[in-house]
Amino acid sequence: MERILCFMRHKIPTKERRKENLPVEVETSQWSGDMSITDVASSLLRCEETFSACLARINSVVLQPLLQSGSFEQAKFFLLLNDHFQVIWDLTEENYRALKQTVTETETASVHNLYLAWKADLFLDAYIQYFSTFASCVVVQGFEHAARNKSEVWKSHKPSLQQLLEDFSPDTSNAVALHTVLHKPFQDHLQQYSALFSKLEEIKTLGPDKEAIVNASRQFAKLRSFISQALDEAGLTRNLWKSLSHKFTDVLCTPERRLLEDSRNLSIFSSTGRSDRVLLFHDILVLIQGSSLQSFDLKLVWVDETSKETGKHTLRVRTPEEEFFLLAKEPESRAVWKWKLSQAVRQALNGKRDFPLWSHTGEGRAPPRCRFSTFTFRADGRLKGAAYDGEWRLGKPHGKGQLTWPDGRNYVGDFKDGLEHGFGICLVPHASKDRYDCYKCHWREGKMNGYGICEYGNEMVYKGYFRDNLRQGFGILDNTSSAKTPFKYTGHWENDKKSGYGVWDDKEREERYIGMWHEDQRHGTGIVVMQSGVCYRRAFHLDKMVGSGILLLEDDSIYEGNFTRDLMFVGKGKLTFPNGFTLEGTFTNKSSQGLHTEGILNTSGGEPDDTITKLQLGQREFPVEQRWEGLFSQFLEFVSSGGQGETEESFMGFHVQTSKELRKSQEYLYCDRETEEAPKNLLDELLEHQETEALQSYLEEALKSSLHPLGKLLKALASAFQATYGGIGANKHLLAMAQEEVKHYAKEVWEFYQGLRDLALKVNGQPLLEDTNQSDLNGPALILPLILPSFYPELLMLYMLYHEKEDDLYCQGIVDLSLFPDLKLLEFLDVQKHFWPLKDLTLTTNQRRSLIKDRCFLSATECLQKMITTVDPREKLDILQKTYEEIEKTTNRVLEKEYSLTMDDLLPMLMYVVTRASIQHLGAEIHLIRDLMDPANEGGKHDFLLTALESCYELIQKEFRLHQNWEVLQSS
């Protein structure tokens, strides 16, 4: 409409006045078969002249009086009808002027001189708008109301109406006359257009312009069909509103709504037994029974043919809240209803009617099964009152969507067959304002299943796995931000309760419980580690300590027996002191007298060895294979399920930033939940790296990626390891447990890699390998140094605590030895003089050789100092070997010949290098390397050099003890 009005801005100021004769049809039967374009233009000129005069008469006799009659609702349509009428009149006048100019000024006309042909779209739009509005006037019975309101006016206009209508009679009602005069002249005129276009098509000299003529002719033919169908629908709809009670029309009647089919006209019945009439409108399907009705939005109606068992002439209708059948007695009736329903649904989804309304245009184009729409559920059930906005399939939410309940609950995410299924975010409001529980989880069949992150309104956060809306499997519950009772639990869950192996941090008591749980209570064997360094092992029953236990105190005293949670000795027990003394008897605690004992003090025992003072806990109590079963099982289940991409996050987790904004707004749901680029063709890429070197490089990159399944597993293991051994858990009595756990991680990661590899082979149709290509490869040994950086800080701290006393002695020895100048130190360490690199002792003015420090074996010293720059035991051993090579280079340079160092030659020089390197916590470093190095290195050169380094470490401690004893003797 706007396009038409824009085009007509420069129309003539006033319409030409021509004689007001009646509209006459062009006598097409008298046209000769060899007419020219000029002849057609002349005929069209006469048509437009006659029609323009007719429009002028209709405007004065009918339209202007109509604008003064009717109610406000009807007057609105009459005004709109008048606007469209004026557009058609203007186009007719414009066409007349162009034709008149062509006929009078051009001897031979062409298609380009025919305004109607090259501006056909303007005419089509104008007539469509006019007749659409005219049909609405019919539906609202505007002409009937206008005839009644202005009956005296229309009586005076009867002679004029009679001139406009050929079949007008005195008995013709005013309403019928108004209705007829406002549509029949237009239809007759369009028929003349079609006849003229038909003649144009017959002209053989059209050339390349024929296609435009044929297309315009087809469009005008469609326009005539559209008008006829629109008038038929309007008449049927008007008659329906007349036949229905006000109760129904108040609900259903709108000016734009059109009736497409009525079960009283074409018989069909509903299987619900609640309807005696079925009405199909262009936007809704209605079932009426008695005084009640049901309406269904066609955008959410699915129509299918049923199986033979259901019935031969039956249609299955599915809607969001109801499913029923339409039963027809005859196959013809079923076919018509199915076709009309399908086309109406398709057009409703398109947001516009076909042109024409019913034609072959939409045939073969069934409505899509998957759609996007909005619906509010009304039926009783979990969705009652909820509004859904999103994708649908066969009457159920399916795909991406959002559910909003009246109480403020909100779910945004994936759906399948009407249930939450896939990834989604659910907000559950608290009674207090601005408090929500935010569930960012994976769902299956309407319930949380798989991995999820839940941010509760009370500031607690859970990251872990669910089953049927309950926490199940591995999970972390963190409440450390709470000021009242801060805690953190990392472990296994069953039916929403802590069960199985888990780690509990009690921030208030500054202690950590590592052990077994049952229904949210400590139950079974457990180890408690305190911030002070104290730890103990006890049996628990329903959260209470039972039986005797073992208590390891910070001064290396050990108590075996019964004691309270506040570490008070009660009952029978045995206390072993660091000096080897033991006290065994019955212990009591009295508030006024302190600890009271009745027993035997044994002072004959020697100093206890490391197996007592450094007693290791946890290995026997918690078999390493059973500690994190729930964590490993999820990753292995991913492999056994076929490794489908859409289930990866459900099994292996995802990473999203915690934010309060996300609790209030879910607009970021569909954005990437990762910051890195996901690996492409994971399984294919995995098969491309099977050779040892390529495999090591691939594994290294995969373990670094937070998106690769191997990287996700490593990240989950690291979180469990840190929760156990980091912070409060840094206790020397847990070293063996932690070391065993890291080695087991390497084994599990390798097993997971093998599962992914076998899955890749299966997917690609290749036979499974029997590890023939990797027969010489120790998988866990290959994995261990790659994963060690994720656990190194906590693990090294445990080694440092375990070897704290030895490292203190070593450090004191280093301090004493570092006071020696180079020559004195070489002499003290019994380095043979012919190995002394005296040439390296360059002197300056007034400097004595005997006082120079840190010049000998400098390259070897600097090389050894690099040992603390890496966490990989292999690289540490390589550094140690390079240090040996630097020592050997120096001796060869001094001796000016190749010389192979023996252990007796090497050890004093290596002690010198170790002294000058001054590596802190060397004992922790040596034992970490020894415990975690590749077993293939045992007995080799690396093993030999590590043994030499251990000897240096022990000798330096021994030198300090001797020096200490000598000072004691001197003082005495």
Buried (B, 14 or more C-beta within 10 A) or exposed (E): EEEBBEBBEEBEEEBEEEEEEEBEEBEBEEBEEEBEBBBBBBBBBBBBBBBBBBBBBBBEBBBEBBBEBBEEEBBBBBEBBBBBBBBBBBBBBBBBBBBBEBBEEEEEBBBEBBBBBBBBEBBBBBBBBBBBBBBBBBBBBBBBBBBBBBEEBBEEBBEBBBBBBEEBEEEBEBBBBBBBBBBBBBBBBBBBBBBBBBBBEEBEEBEEBBEBBBEBBEBBBBBBBBBBBBBBBBBBBBEBBEEBEEEBBEEBBBBEBBBBBBBEEBBBBBBBEBBEBBBBBBBBBBBBBEEEBBBBBBBBBBBBBBEEEEBEBBBBBBBBBEBBBBBBEEEEBBBBBBBBBBBBBBBBBEEEBBBBBBBEBBEEEEBEEEBBBBBBBEEEEEBEEBBBBBBBBBBBBBBBBBBBBEEEBBBBBBBBEBBBBBBBBBBBBEEEEEBBBBBBBBBBEBBBBBBBBBBBBEBBBBBBBBBEBBBBBBBBBBBEEEEEEBBBBBBBBBEBBBBBBBBBBBBEEEBBBBBBBBEEBBBBBBBBBBEEBBBBBBBBEEEEBEEBBBBBBEEBBBBBBBBEEEBEBEEBBBBBBBEBBBBBBBBBBEEEEEEEBEBEEEEEEEEBEEEBBBBBBBBEBBEBEEBBBBBBBBBBBBBEEEBEEEBBBBBBBBBBEEEEEBBEEBEBBEEEBBEEEEBEEBBEBBBEBEEEEEBBEBBEBBBBBBBBBBBBBBBBBBBBBBBBBBBBBBBBBBBBBBBBBBBBBBBBBBBBBBBBBBBBBBEEEEEEEEEEEBEEEBBBBBBBBBBBBBBBEBBBBBBBBBBEBBBEBBBBBBEBBEEBBBBBBBEBBEBEEEBBBEEBBEEEEEEEEEEBBEBBBBBBBBBBBBBBEBBBBBBBBBBBBBBBEBBBEBBBEBEEEEEEBEEEBBBBBBBBBBBBBBBEBBBBBBBBBBBBBBEEBEEEEBBBBBEBBBBBBBBBBEBBEEBBEEEEEEEE
